[in-house]
Amino acid sequence: MKNLVLFASGSGSNAEKIIEHFKGSDQVRITHIYCNNPTAGIIQRAERLGVPCRVFDRESYKNGTVLKEVQSLRTDWIILAGFLWLIPSDFVKAFPQRIVNIHPALLPKFGGKGMYGHFVHEAVVAAGEKESGITIHYVNEHYDEGATIFQSSFPVLPSDTPEDVAKKGQVLEHRDFPKVIESIVLPASS
């Protein structure tokens, strides 16, 4: 059994799709959700879905408390599903190539500090991009710089607003993220 812990900061729609994807699996279990935002929608989603949710502050994140807790849960993988804080190096060392993030653009474009959610979609439209998409990648000590695992794209029309781009991207996120997670945490046996 592979134990996954999800980290989220927002509404939690990706976390919910991941939980639904693995519900009833005898190979993957979502043990907990960790959230850094005490008003985030993911907290109510977690309760509705029956997954324990731990809200934490910056101090317990930086001083190693959260890392120790996650390790004590016998965690195999950490999945970032709309988590906005930089991952500390002690997490990256404890879970090498076992922390995965999703980004709402085709990295390396439109990545880095402050590039999340609507900021990304606004930048895509402002730049006149002809396509955008999602990038699923491993996490290192820098925002959006870990090795790419998977990308999927969609056309951006001249008439598209940032909201249109967000909606198109979310369709790909919900469709692709759970399947890609499954493919990396349960590699096909040869």
Secondary structure, DSSP 4 states (H G I P E B T S, - for coil): -EEEEEEESS--HHHHHHHHHHTT-SSEEEEEEEES-TT-THHHHHHHHT--EEE--HHHHHTTHHHHHHHHTT-SEEEESS--SPPPHHHHHHSTT-EEEEESS-TTTT-STT--HHHHHHHHHHTT-SEEEEEEEE--SSTT-SPEEEEEEEE--TT--HHHHHHHHHHHHHHHHHHHHHHHHSPPP-
